[in-house]
Amino acid sequence: MSTRSTSAWRVPAFSVALGGVMFAALAINDKPWGGVFLAAIMVAYAGVLLLGGRSQVVRVLRGQRDDERLELVDVRANAFAGHVLTGVVLLGFFQALFRDVDAWPYNALAAVAAVAYLTGLGWYRWRT
Amino acid sequence: MRNDVRELRTARGLSQGQLGGAVGVSRQTVHAIEAGKYSPSLPLAIQLARFFERAVEEVFHVDEVD
């Protein structure tokens, strides 16, 4: 199984940058303190990643999947998150159907999930 | 899949961390392999077998089904 790793600084730096974008987005809309709050969350997250020590969970979050077992853990965690998200989207879609209300954005999200899954099936079937 | 990694490691007086460092995986991965919770990839299994100077099938034993 192939492994990949990245610098310990890259993901934390990206998190801080995202916090800056969030702040800018809210500040533009006259909600600077909301932007400060979101940016603070992203900075705190970056701090956890940098100070996470030898935690394997933190290593995966930092993108340092240089151990084949961690690579597998990351793949399985992504699949689990995908299943949970798909389930929530479908629940939202069906509740809209039962309530006879507009199913947006659940219908669009479900379509994106379906296309993404089929694309992944085709791609990885072709590559492996 | 049953394996003899723990016995081979302790016979050489190595810690899990030392073995992990020798074959390029974490201590936790070595522990998971020894506990039977994780089956290593073929390249890693071969690495481990070569480290212990054994054949792969002498280190890892595929469960036989009755």
N, CA and C atoms of all chains as a GROMACS GRO file, in nm:
protein
  582
    1MET      N    1   0.086  -0.118   0.000
    1MET     CA    2   0.000   0.000   0.000
    1MET      C    3   0.090   0.123   0.000
    2SER      N    4   0.061   0.217  -0.086
    2SER     CA    5   0.144   0.337  -0.094
    2SER      C    6   0.107   0.431   0.021
    3THR      N    7   0.202   0.507   0.065
    3THR     CA    8   0.178   0.606   0.170
    3THR      C    9   0.222   0.742   0.119
    4ARG      N   10   0.171   0.842   0.180
    4ARG     CA   11   0.213   0.976   0.143
    4ARG      C   12   0.218   1.061   0.268
    5SER      N   13   0.305   1.158   0.266
    5SER     CA   14   0.320   1.244   0.382
    5SER      C   15   0.341   1.386   0.334
    6THR      N   16   0.314   1.479   0.419
    6THR     CA   17   0.332   1.617   0.385
    6THR      C   18   0.397   1.688   0.503
    7SER      N   19   0.444   1.810   0.479
    7SER     CA   20   0.507   1.886   0.584
    7SER      C   21   0.407   1.908   0.698
    8ALA      N   22   0.457   1.908   0.822
    8ALA     CA   23   0.372   1.926   0.939
    8ALA      C   24   0.311   2.065   0.942
    9TRP      N   25   0.366   2.156   0.864
    9TRP     CA   26   0.318   2.295   0.866
    9TRP      C   27   0.210   2.322   0.763
   10ARG      N   28   0.200   2.238   0.662
   10ARG     CA   29   0.115   2.272   0.548
   10ARG      C   30  -0.032   2.282   0.587
   11VAL      N   31  -0.086   2.179   0.650
   11VAL     CA   32  -0.228   2.180   0.685
   11VAL      C   33  -0.258   2.288   0.789
   12PRO      N   34  -0.178   2.303   0.895
   12PRO     CA   35  -0.204   2.415   0.988
   12PRO      C   36  -0.201   2.551   0.919
   13ALA      N   37  -0.107   2.570   0.828
   13ALA     CA   38  -0.100   2.698   0.756
   13ALA      C   39  -0.225   2.716   0.671
   14PHE      N   40  -0.270   2.610   0.607
   14PHE     CA   41  -0.392   2.617   0.527
   14PHE      C   42  -0.512   2.648   0.614
   15SER      N   43  -0.516   2.593   0.733
   15SER     CA   44  -0.626   2.620   0.827
   15SER      C   45  -0.629   2.767   0.865
   16VAL      N   46  -0.513   2.823   0.894
   16VAL     CA   47  -0.506   2.965   0.930
   16VAL      C   48  -0.549   3.050   0.810
   17ALA      N   49  -0.506   3.011   0.692
   17ALA     CA   50  -0.545   3.085   0.572
   17ALA      C   51  -0.696   3.080   0.551
   18LEU      N   52  -0.755   2.964   0.573
   18LEU     CA   53  -0.901   2.952   0.563
   18LEU      C   54  -0.969   3.042   0.666
   19GLY      N   55  -0.912   3.048   0.786
   19GLY     CA   56  -0.967   3.137   0.888
   19GLY      C   57  -0.964   3.281   0.841
   20GLY      N   58  -0.858   3.318   0.771
   20GLY     CA   59  -0.849   3.453   0.717
   20GLY      C   60  -0.957   3.480   0.613
   21VAL      N   61  -0.981   3.381   0.530
   21VAL     CA   62  -1.085   3.394   0.428
   21VAL      C   63  -1.223   3.406   0.493
   22MET      N   64  -1.246   3.326   0.597
   22MET     CA   65  -1.374   3.333   0.669
   22MET      C   66  -1.392   3.471   0.730
   23PHE      N   67  -1.286   3.522   0.792
   23PHE     CA   68  -1.294   3.656   0.852
   23PHE      C   69  -1.327   3.760   0.745
   24ALA      N   70  -1.258   3.751   0.633
   24ALA     CA   71  -1.280   3.848   0.526
   24ALA      C   72  -1.424   3.840   0.474
   25ALA      N   73  -1.475   3.718   0.460
   25ALA     CA   74  -1.610   3.701   0.407
   25ALA      C   75  -1.714   3.763   0.500
   26LEU      N   76  -1.695   3.744   0.629
   26LEU     CA   77  -1.792   3.800   0.725
   26LEU      C   78  -1.770   3.949   0.746
   27ALA      N   79  -1.645   3.992   0.742
   27ALA     CA   80  -1.617   4.134   0.760
   27ALA      C   81  -1.677   4.216   0.646
   28ILE      N   82  -1.670   4.160   0.526
   28ILE     CA   83  -1.728   4.228   0.410
   28ILE      C   84  -1.877   4.250   0.429
   29ASN      N   85  -1.940   4.157   0.500
   29ASN     CA   86  -2.084   4.165   0.525
   29ASN      C   87  -2.116   4.226   0.661
   30ASP      N   88  -2.025   4.308   0.710
   30ASP     CA   89  -2.046   4.382   0.836
   30ASP      C   90  -2.067   4.291   0.955
   31LYS      N   91  -2.000   4.179   0.956
   31LYS     CA   92  -2.006   4.087   1.071
   31LYS      C   93  -1.864   4.054   1.115
   32PRO      N   94  -1.783   4.155   1.149
   32PRO     CA   95  -1.642   4.129   1.179
   32PRO      C   96  -1.620   4.038   1.298
   33TRP      N   97  -1.704   4.053   1.402
   33TRP     CA   98  -1.684   3.969   1.520
   33TRP      C   99  -1.717   3.823   1.492
   34GLY      N  100  -1.812   3.800   1.405
   34GLY     CA  101  -1.837   3.663   1.362
   34GLY      C  102  -1.717   3.607   1.288
   35GLY      N  103  -1.655   3.692   1.208
   35GLY     CA  104  -1.534   3.653   1.136
   35GLY      C  105  -1.419   3.625   1.231
   36VAL      N  106  -1.408   3.708   1.335
   36VAL     CA  107  -1.303   3.685   1.435
   36VAL      C  108  -1.325   3.551   1.504
   37PHE      N  109  -1.451   3.522   1.535
   37PHE     CA  110  -1.482   3.395   1.603
   37PHE      C  111  -1.443   3.276   1.517
   38LEU      N  112  -1.482   3.279   1.389
   38LEU     CA  113  -1.449   3.167   1.300
   38LEU      C  114  -1.299   3.156   1.278
   39ALA      N  115  -1.234   3.272   1.262
   39ALA     CA  116  -1.090   3.270   1.242
   39ALA      C  117  -1.020   3.213   1.366
   40ALA      N  118  -1.071   3.247   1.483
   40ALA     CA  119  -1.012   3.196   1.608
   40ALA      C  120  -1.024   3.045   1.615
   41ILE      N  121  -1.137   2.993   1.569
   41ILE     CA  122  -1.156   2.847   1.568
   41ILE      C  123  -1.052   2.782   1.477
   42MET      N  124  -1.030   2.841   1.360
   42MET     CA  125  -0.934   2.783   1.266
   42MET      C  126  -0.792   2.793   1.320
   43VAL      N  127  -0.761   2.903   1.388
   43VAL     CA  128  -0.627   2.917   1.447
   43VAL      C  129  -0.608   2.816   1.560
   44ALA      N  130  -0.714   2.795   1.638
   44ALA     CA  131  -0.706   2.696   1.746
   44ALA      C  132  -0.687   2.556   1.688
   45TYR      N  133  -0.757   2.528   1.579
   45TYR     CA  134  -0.741   2.398   1.513
   45TYR      C  135  -0.597   2.381   1.464
   46ALA      N  136  -0.543   2.485   1.403
   46ALA     CA  137  -0.404   2.480   1.358
   46ALA      C  138  -0.310   2.456   1.476
   47GLY      N  139  -0.340   2.517   1.589
   47GLY     CA  140  -0.259   2.497   1.709
   47GLY      C  141  -0.264   2.353   1.756
   48VAL      N  142  -0.382   2.292   1.753
   48VAL     CA  143  -0.395   2.152   1.792
   48VAL      C  144  -0.312   2.064   1.699
   49LEU      N  145  -0.316   2.094   1.570
   49LEU     CA  146  -0.238   2.015   1.474
   49LEU      C  147  -0.088   2.029   1.499
   50LEU      N  148  -0.044   2.148   1.530
   50LEU     CA  149   0.099   2.171   1.549
   50LEU      C  150   0.147   2.115   1.683
   51LEU      N  151   0.061   2.121   1.784
   51LEU     CA  152   0.102   2.080   1.919
   51LEU      C  153   0.049   1.941   1.954
   52GLY      N  154  -0.002   1.871   1.852
   52GLY     CA  155  -0.064   1.741   1.879
   52GLY      C  156   0.032   1.630   1.914
   53GLY      N  157   0.159   1.663   1.909
   53GLY     CA  158   0.258   1.566   1.951
   53GLY      C  159   0.257   1.441   1.866
   54ARG      N  160   0.259   1.326   1.932
   54ARG     CA  161   0.274   1.200   1.863
   54ARG      C  162   0.140   1.130   1.840
   55SER      N  163   0.030   1.204   1.861
   55SER     CA  164  -0.101   1.144   1.839
   55SER      C  165  -0.117   1.102   1.693
   56GLN      N  166  -0.158   0.979   1.671
   56GLN     CA  167  -0.175   0.932   1.534
   56GLN      C  168  -0.294   0.999   1.467
   57VAL      N  169  -0.396   1.031   1.544
   57VAL     CA  170  -0.511   1.102   1.486
   57VAL      C  171  -0.464   1.238   1.434
   58VAL      N  172  -0.382   1.307   1.512
   58VAL     CA  173  -0.332   1.438   1.470
   58VAL      C  174  -0.242   1.423   1.347
   59ARG      N  175  -0.163   1.317   1.344
   59ARG     CA  176  -0.076   1.295   1.228
   59ARG      C  177  -0.159   1.280   1.100
   60VAL      N  178  -0.268   1.206   1.110
   60VAL     CA  179  -0.354   1.189   0.992
   60VAL      C  180  -0.416   1.323   0.953
   61LEU      N  181  -0.464   1.399   1.053
   61LEU     CA  182  -0.523   1.530   1.024
   61LEU      C  183  -0.422   1.624   0.962
   62ARG      N  184  -0.294   1.607   0.999
   62ARG     CA  185  -0.188   1.693   0.942
   62ARG      C  186  -0.148   1.648   0.803
   63GLY      N  187  -0.200   1.534   0.760
   63GLY     CA  188  -0.163   1.484   0.628
   63GLY      C  189  -0.038   1.400   0.628
   64GLN      N  190   0.008   1.363   0.745
   64GLN     CA  191   0.131   1.284   0.756
   64GLN      C  192   0.095   1.136   0.766
   65ARG      N  193   0.049   1.082   0.652
   65ARG     CA  194   0.008   0.942   0.649
   65ARG      C  195   0.122   0.858   0.596
   66ASP      N  196   0.233   0.859   0.670
   66ASP     CA  197   0.353   0.791   0.624
   66ASP      C  198   0.363   0.649   0.680
   67ASP      N  199   0.254   0.598   0.727
   67ASP     CA  200   0.247   0.462   0.779
   67ASP      C  201   0.128   0.397   0.708
   68GLU      N  202   0.147   0.276   0.651
   68GLU     CA  203   0.041   0.218   0.569
   68GLU      C  204  -0.088   0.198   0.647
   69ARG      N  205  -0.076   0.169   0.776
   69ARG     CA  206  -0.196   0.150   0.856
   69ARG      C  207  -0.270   0.283   0.872
   70LEU      N  208  -0.198   0.392   0.890
   70LEU     CA  209  -0.261   0.524   0.900
   70LEU      C  210  -0.328   0.561   0.768
   71GLU      N  211  -0.266   0.523   0.657
   71GLU     CA  212  -0.328   0.547   0.527
   71GLU      C  213  -0.462   0.476   0.519
   72LEU      N  214  -0.466   0.351   0.565
   72LEU     CA  215  -0.591   0.275   0.564
   72LEU      C  216  -0.693   0.336   0.659
   73VAL      N  217  -0.649   0.378   0.775
   73VAL     CA  218  -0.738   0.443   0.872
   73VAL      C  219  -0.801   0.567   0.810
   74ASP      N  220  -0.718   0.646   0.739
   74ASP     CA  221  -0.769   0.768   0.676
   74ASP      C  222  -0.872   0.736   0.568
   75VAL      N  223  -0.844   0.634   0.486
   75VAL     CA  224  -0.938   0.595   0.381
   75VAL      C  225  -1.070   0.550   0.441
   76ARG      N  226  -1.063   0.470   0.546
   76ARG     CA  227  -1.186   0.421   0.610
   76ARG      C  228  -1.262   0.534   0.678
   77ALA      N  229  -1.191   0.626   0.739
   77ALA     CA  230  -1.257   0.739   0.805
   77ALA      C  231  -1.329   0.826   0.702
   78ASN      N  232  -1.263   0.846   0.586
   78ASN     CA  233  -1.326   0.923   0.479
   78ASN      C  234  -1.453   0.852   0.429
   79ALA      N  235  -1.445   0.722   0.414
   79ALA     CA  236  -1.561   0.646   0.368
   79ALA      C  237  -1.674   0.654   0.469
   80PHE      N  238  -1.640   0.644   0.598
   80PHE     CA  239  -1.742   0.654   0.703
   80PHE      C  240  -1.808   0.792   0.702
   81ALA      N  241  -1.726   0.896   0.691
   81ALA     CA  242  -1.781   1.031   0.686
   81ALA      C  243  -1.870   1.048   0.563
   82GLY      N  244  -1.829   0.990   0.451
   82GLY     CA  245  -1.909   0.998   0.330
   82GLY      C  246  -2.044   0.930   0.346
   83HIS      N  247  -2.042   0.814   0.411
   83HIS     CA  248  -2.168   0.742   0.434
   83HIS      C  249  -2.260   0.820   0.527
   84VAL      N  250  -2.203   0.877   0.632
   84VAL     CA  251  -2.285   0.955   0.725
   84VAL      C  252  -2.345   1.077   0.655
   85LEU      N  253  -2.262   1.146   0.578
   85LEU     CA  254  -2.310   1.265   0.508
   85LEU      C  255  -2.419   1.230   0.407
   86THR      N  256  -2.397   1.121   0.334
   86THR     CA  257  -2.497   1.077   0.237
   86THR      C  258  -2.628   1.041   0.307
   87GLY      N  259  -2.618   0.975   0.421
   87GLY     CA  260  -2.738   0.940   0.496
   87GLY      C  261  -2.814   1.063   0.543
   88VAL      N  262  -2.742   1.162   0.590
   88VAL     CA  263  -2.806   1.286   0.636
   88VAL      C  264  -2.874   1.356   0.519
   89VAL      N  265  -2.805   1.361   0.406
   89VAL     CA  266  -2.863   1.426   0.288
   89VAL      C  267  -2.991   1.354   0.244
   90LEU      N  268  -2.986   1.221   0.243
   90LEU     CA  269  -3.105   1.144   0.203
   90LEU      C  270  -3.220   1.164   0.303
   91LEU      N  271  -3.186   1.170   0.431
   91LEU     CA  272  -3.290   1.196   0.533
   91LEU      C  273  -3.355   1.332   0.506
   92GLY      N  274  -3.271   1.430   0.477
   92GLY     CA  275  -3.325   1.563   0.448
   92GLY      C  276  -3.412   1.562   0.324
   93PHE      N  277  -3.369   1.488   0.223
   93PHE     CA  278  -3.445   1.478   0.098
   93PHE      C  279  -3.582   1.415   0.123
   94PHE      N  280  -3.583   1.304   0.196
   94PHE     CA  281  -3.710   1.235   0.219
   94PHE      C  282  -3.802   1.314   0.312
   95GLN      N  283  -3.743   1.386   0.408
   95GLN     CA  284  -3.831   1.466   0.495
   95GLN      C  285  -3.896   1.578   0.414
   96ALA      N  286  -3.824   1.632   0.315
   96ALA     CA  287  -3.883   1.734   0.228
   96ALA      C  288  -3.995   1.674   0.143
   97LEU      N  289  -3.973   1.551   0.095
   97LEU     CA  290  -4.077   1.485   0.015
   97LEU      C  291  -4.204   1.463   0.098
   98PHE      N  292  -4.185   1.411   0.220
   98PHE     CA  293  -4.301   1.384   0.305
   98PHE      C  294  -4.374   1.512   0.344
   99ARG      N  295  -4.298   1.619   0.360
   99ARG     CA  296  -4.359   1.746   0.400
   99ARG      C  297  -4.408   1.825   0.280
  100ASP      N  298  -4.381   1.771   0.160
  100ASP     CA  299  -4.424   1.836   0.037
  100ASP      C  300  -4.370   1.978   0.026
  101VAL      N  301  -4.240   1.992   0.055
  101VAL     CA  302  -4.174   2.122   0.041
  101VAL      C  303  -4.057   2.105  -0.055
  102ASP      N  304  -4.002   2.218  -0.098
  102ASP     CA  305  -3.887   2.217  -0.188
  102ASP      C  306  -3.772   2.139  -0.125
  103ALA      N  307  -3.720   2.042  -0.201
  103ALA     CA  308  -3.615   1.955  -0.148
  103ALA      C  309  -3.475   2.014  -0.163
  104TRP      N  310  -3.466   2.135  -0.216
  104TRP     CA  311  -3.336   2.202  -0.226
  104TRP      C  312  -3.284   2.232  -0.085
  105PRO      N  313  -3.155   2.214  -0.050
  105PRO     CA  314  -3.047   2.169  -0.139
  105PRO      C  315  -3.021   2.019  -0.135
  106TYR      N  316  -3.111   1.946  -0.062
  106TYR     CA  317  -3.085   1.803  -0.045
  106TYR      C  318  -3.083   1.728  -0.177
  107ASN      N  319  -3.171   1.767  -0.270
  107ASN     CA  320  -3.173   1.696  -0.398
  107ASN      C  321  -3.042   1.720  -0.475
  108ALA      N  322  -2.994   1.842  -0.474
  108ALA     CA  323  -2.868   1.872  -0.543
  108ALA      C  324  -2.750   1.801  -0.477
  109LEU      N  325  -2.747   1.801  -0.344
  109LEU     CA  326  -2.637   1.735  -0.273
  109LEU      C  327  -2.640   1.584  -0.298
  110ALA      N  328  -2.760   1.525  -0.301
  110ALA     CA  329  -2.771   1.382  -0.329
  110ALA      C  330  -2.723   1.351  -0.470
  111ALA      N  331  -2.755   1.437  -0.564
  111ALA     CA  332  -2.709   1.417  -0.702
  111ALA      C  333  -2.557   1.426  -0.710
  112VAL      N  334  -2.500   1.522  -0.642
  112VAL     CA  335  -2.354   1.536  -0.640
  112VAL      C  336  -2.289   1.412  -0.579
  113ALA      N  337  -2.347   1.364  -0.470
  113ALA     CA  338  -2.293   1.244  -0.405
  113ALA      C  339  -2.300   1.124  -0.498
  114ALA      N  340  -2.410   1.109  -0.568
  114ALA     CA  341  -2.426   0.995  -0.658
  114ALA      C  342  -2.327   1.002  -0.773
  115VAL      N  343  -2.313   1.119  -0.833
  115VAL     CA  344  -2.219   1.135  -0.944
  115VAL      C  345  -2.075   1.112  -0.896
  116ALA      N  346  -2.044   1.165  -0.779
  116ALA     CA  347  -1.909   1.148  -0.725
  116ALA      C  348  -1.879   1.001  -0.700
  117TYR      N  349  -1.976   0.930  -0.644
  117TYR     CA  350  -1.954   0.788  -0.616
  117TYR      C  351  -1.936   0.707  -0.744
  118LEU      N  352  -2.022   0.733  -0.844
  118LEU     CA  353  -2.011   0.661  -0.970
  118LEU      C  354  -1.879   0.693  -1.040
  119THR      N  355  -1.839   0.818  -1.032
  119THR     CA  356  -1.711   0.858  -1.091
  119THR      C  357  -1.596   0.786  -1.022
  120GLY      N  358  -1.603   0.780  -0.891
  120GLY     CA  359  -1.499   0.710  -0.816
  120GLY      C  360  -1.496   0.562  -0.848
  121LEU      N  361  -1.614   0.501  -0.860
  121LEU     CA  362  -1.620   0.359  -0.896
  121LEU      C  363  -1.551   0.335  -1.030
  122GLY      N  364  -1.588   0.418  -1.128
  122GLY     CA  365  -1.531   0.400  -1.260
  122GLY      C  366  -1.382   0.425  -1.262
  123TRP      N  367  -1.341   0.531  -1.198
  123TRP     CA  368  -1.200   0.569  -1.197
  123TRP      C  369  -1.112   0.463  -1.132
  124TYR      N  370  -1.151   0.420  -1.011
  124TYR     CA  371  -1.067   0.324  -0.940
  124TYR      C  372  -1.078   0.184  -0.999
  125ARG      N  373  -1.191   0.155  -1.065
  125ARG     CA  374  -1.199   0.026  -1.133
  125ARG      C  375  -1.102   0.024  -1.251
  126TRP      N  376  -1.093   0.139  -1.317
  126TRP     CA  377  -1.005   0.148  -1.433
  126TRP      C  378  -0.859   0.146  -1.390
  127ARG      N  379  -0.826   0.208  -1.280
  127ARG     CA  380  -0.688   0.223  -1.236
  127ARG      C  381  -0.633   0.102  -1.165
  128THR      N  382  -0.722   0.016  -1.112
  128THR     CA  383  -0.668  -0.097  -1.032
  128THR      C  384  -0.695  -0.230  -1.098
  129MET      N  385  -0.532  -1.311   1.056
  129MET     CA  386  -0.418  -1.392   1.018
  129MET      C  387  -0.319  -1.398   1.136
  130ARG      N  388  -0.287  -1.520   1.174
  130ARG     CA  389  -0.196  -1.538   1.288
  130ARG      C  390  -0.053  -1.508   1.245
  131ASN      N  391   0.026  -1.456   1.335
  131ASN     CA  392   0.166  -1.430   1.300
  131ASN      C  393   0.255  -1.448   1.423
  132ASP      N  394   0.383  -1.461   1.396
  132ASP     CA  395   0.482  -1.484   1.504
  132ASP      C  396   0.569  -1.361   1.526
  133VAL      N  397   0.520  -1.245   1.488
  133VAL     CA  398   0.603  -1.124   1.496
  133VAL      C  399   0.645  -1.096   1.640
  134ARG      N  400   0.551  -1.108   1.734
  134ARG     CA  401   0.585  -1.078   1.874
  134ARG      C  402   0.694  -1.172   1.925
  135GLU      N  403   0.679  -1.300   1.896
  135GLU     CA  404   0.779  -1.395   1.945
  135GLU      C  405   0.915  -1.367   1.883
  136LEU      N  406   0.917  -1.342   1.753
  136LEU     CA  407   1.044  -1.314   1.685
  136LEU      C  408   1.105  -1.184   1.736
  137ARG      N  409   1.022  -1.085   1.761
  137ARG     CA  410   1.072  -0.955   1.809
  137ARG      C  411   1.133  -0.968   1.949
  138THR      N  412   1.059  -1.030   2.039
  138THR     CA  413   1.108  -1.042   2.177
  138THR      C  414   1.230  -1.132   2.185
  139ALA      N  415   1.238  -1.230   2.096
  139ALA     CA  416   1.356  -1.317   2.096
  139ALA      C  417   1.482  -1.238   2.061
  140ARG      N  418   1.464  -1.130   1.987
  140ARG     CA  419   1.578  -1.045   1.951
  140ARG      C  420   1.595  -0.928   2.046
  141GLY      N  421   1.511  -0.922   2.150
  141GLY     CA  422   1.523  -0.816   2.250
  141GLY      C  423   1.487  -0.678   2.197
  142LEU      N  424   1.397  -0.673   2.100
  142LEU     CA  425   1.358  -0.545   2.042
  142LEU      C  426   1.225  -0.498   2.098
  143SER      N  427   1.210  -0.367   2.109
  143SER     CA  428   1.081  -0.309   2.145
  143SER      C  429   0.997  -0.296   2.018
  144GLN      N  430   0.868  -0.271   2.037
  144GLN     CA  431   0.782  -0.251   1.921
  144GLN      C  432   0.827  -0.129   1.840
  145GLY      N  433   0.869  -0.027   1.912
  145GLY     CA  434   0.916   0.094   1.845
  145GLY      C  435   1.042   0.069   1.763
  146GLN      N  436   1.132  -0.011   1.818
  146GLN     CA  437   1.256  -0.042   1.747
  146GLN      C  438   1.228  -0.122   1.621
  147LEU      N  439   1.138  -0.220   1.632
  147LEU     CA  440   1.103  -0.298   1.513
  147LEU      C  441   1.035  -0.208   1.410
  148GLY      N  442   0.944  -0.121   1.457
  148GLY     CA  443   0.876  -0.031   1.365
  148GLY      C  444   0.973   0.058   1.292
  149GLY      N  445   1.071   0.109   1.366
  149GLY     CA  446   1.171   0.194   1.303
  149GLY      C  447   1.253   0.120   1.199
  150ALA      N  448   1.277  -0.006   1.226
  150ALA     CA  449   1.359  -0.086   1.134
  150ALA      C  450   1.287  -0.113   1.002
  151VAL      N  451   1.154  -0.125   1.006
  151VAL     CA  452   1.081  -0.157   0.883
  151VAL      C  453   0.997  -0.040   0.833
  152GLY      N  454   1.006   0.076   0.901
  152GLY     CA  455   0.942   0.195   0.848
  152GLY      C  456   0.796   0.213   0.883
  153VAL      N  457   0.752   0.159   0.996
  153VAL     CA  458   0.615   0.181   1.041
  153VAL      C  459   0.617   0.226   1.187
  154SER      N  460   0.503   0.267   1.236
  154SER     CA  461   0.495   0.317   1.373
  154SER      C  462   0.487   0.203   1.474
  155ARG      N  463   0.514   0.239   1.599
  155ARG     CA  464   0.502   0.140   1.707
  155ARG      C  465   0.360   0.085   1.714
  156GLN      N  466   0.263   0.174   1.693
  156GLN     CA  467   0.124   0.132   1.700
  156GLN      C  468   0.090   0.031   1.590
  157THR      N  469   0.151   0.046   1.474
  157THR     CA  470   0.126  -0.050   1.366
  157THR      C  471   0.186  -0.185   1.401
  158VAL      N  472   0.303  -0.186   1.459
  158VAL     CA  473   0.363  -0.312   1.502
  158VAL      C  474   0.272  -0.379   1.605
  159HIS      N  475   0.222  -0.301   1.699
  159HIS     CA  476   0.132  -0.356   1.801
  159HIS      C  477   0.007  -0.414   1.736
  160ALA      N  478  -0.049  -0.342   1.639
  160ALA     CA  479  -0.171  -0.389   1.573
  160ALA      C  480  -0.145  -0.519   1.496
  161ILE      N  481  -0.028  -0.530   1.435
  161ILE     CA  482   0.007  -0.653   1.363
  161ILE      C  483   0.020  -0.769   1.461
  162GLU      N  484   0.091  -0.745   1.571
  162GLU     CA  485   0.112  -0.852   1.669
  162GLU      C  486  -0.019  -0.896   1.733
  163ALA      N  487  -0.111  -0.802   1.751
  163ALA     CA  488  -0.239  -0.834   1.812
  163ALA      C  489  -0.337  -0.896   1.713
  164GLY      N  490  -0.295  -0.905   1.587
  164GLY     CA  491  -0.383  -0.962   1.486
  164GLY      C  492  -0.494  -0.868   1.441
  165LYS      N  493  -0.484  -0.742   1.478
  165LYS     CA  494  -0.587  -0.646   1.441
  165LYS      C  495  -0.563  -0.587   1.302
  166TYR      N  496  -0.441  -0.597   1.256
  166TYR     CA  497  -0.408  -0.539   1.125
  166TYR      C  498  -0.322  -0.637   1.047
  167SER      N  499  -0.363  -0.662   0.922
  167SER     CA  500  -0.282  -0.748   0.834
  167SER      C  501  -0.196  -0.659   0.747
  168PRO      N  502  -0.064  -0.673   0.755
  168PRO     CA  503   0.025  -0.586   0.677
  168PRO      C  504   0.010  -0.612   0.528
  169SER      N  505   0.049  -0.510   0.451
  169SER     CA  506   0.052  -0.525   0.306
  169SER      C  507   0.160  -0.626   0.269
  170LEU      N  508   0.157  -0.672   0.146
  170LEU     CA  509   0.257  -0.768   0.100
  170LEU      C  510   0.399  -0.714   0.113
  171PRO      N  511   0.426  -0.590   0.067
  171PRO     CA  512   0.562  -0.538   0.082
  171PRO      C  513   0.607  -0.532   0.229
  172LEU      N  514   0.517  -0.492   0.318
  172LEU     CA  515   0.554  -0.484   0.459
  172LEU      C  516   0.574  -0.623   0.518
  173ALA      N  517   0.490  -0.717   0.478
  173ALA     CA  518   0.506  -0.854   0.527
  173ALA      C  519   0.641  -0.911   0.482
  174ILE      N  520   0.678  -0.883   0.360
  174ILE     CA  521   0.807  -0.931   0.309
  174ILE      C  522   0.921  -0.862   0.383
  175GLN      N  523   0.906  -0.732   0.410
  175GLN     CA  524   1.007  -0.658   0.486
  175GLN      C  525   1.027  -0.718   0.624
  176LEU      N  526   0.916  -0.747   0.690
  176LEU     CA  527   0.925  -0.806   0.823
  176LEU      C  528   0.991  -0.943   0.817
  177ALA      N  529   0.950  -1.023   0.720
  177ALA     CA  530   1.009  -1.156   0.709
  177ALA      C  531   1.160  -1.147   0.682
  178ARG      N  532   1.199  -1.058   0.596
  178ARG     CA  533   1.343  -1.043   0.566
  178ARG      C  534   1.418  -0.993   0.688
  179PHE      N  535   1.354  -0.905   0.766
  179PHE     CA  536   1.420  -0.854   0.887
  179PHE      C  537   1.448  -0.968   0.984
  180PHE      N  538   1.352  -1.059   0.993
  180PHE     CA  539   1.370  -1.173   1.084
  180PHE      C  540   1.442  -1.289   1.016
  181GLU      N  541   1.482  -1.270   0.892
  181GLU     CA  542   1.553  -1.374   0.816
  181GLU      C  543   1.472  -1.504   0.810
  182ARG      N  544   1.345  -1.485   0.779
  182ARG     CA  545   1.253  -1.599   0.766
  182ARG      C  546   1.178  -1.584   0.634
  183ALA      N  547   1.114  -1.691   0.592
  183ALA     CA  548   1.022  -1.683   0.479
  183ALA      C  549   0.892  -1.621   0.529
  184VAL      N  550   0.819  -1.557   0.439
  184VAL     CA  551   0.694  -1.490   0.478
  184VAL      C  552   0.599  -1.588   0.544
  185GLU      N  553   0.588  -1.708   0.487
  185GLU     CA  554   0.493  -1.805   0.543
  185GLU      C  555   0.538  -1.862   0.676
  186GLU      N  556   0.663  -1.838   0.712
  186GLU     CA  557   0.710  -1.881   0.844
  186GLU      C  558   0.677  -1.776   0.949
  187VAL      N  559   0.644  -1.656   0.907
  187VAL     CA  560   0.610  -1.548   1.000
  187VAL      C  561   0.458  -1.527   1.006
  188PHE      N  562   0.394  -1.532   0.891
  188PHE     CA  563   0.250  -1.509   0.883
  188PHE      C  564   0.179  -1.637   0.842
  189HIS      N  565   0.075  -1.670   0.915
  189HIS     CA  566   0.006  -1.797   0.892
  189HIS      C  567  -0.139  -1.768   0.857
  190VAL      N  568  -0.174  -1.800   0.734
  190VAL     CA  569  -0.311  -1.780   0.690
  190VAL      C  570  -0.399  -1.878   0.766
  191ASP      N  571  -0.512  -1.828   0.820
  191ASP     CA  572  -0.601  -1.916   0.895
  191ASP      C  573  -0.653  -2.025   0.805
  192GLU      N  574  -0.649  -2.146   0.852
  192GLU     CA  575  -0.701  -2.258   0.776
  192GLU      C  576  -0.847  -2.278   0.814
  193VAL      N  577  -0.931  -2.298   0.712
  193VAL     CA  578  -1.074  -2.317   0.735
  193VAL      C  579  -1.104  -2.466   0.734
  194ASP      N  580  -1.170  -2.513   0.838
  194ASP     CA  581  -1.204  -2.656   0.846
  194ASP      C  582  -1.310  -2.695   0.743
   0.00000   0.00000   0.00000
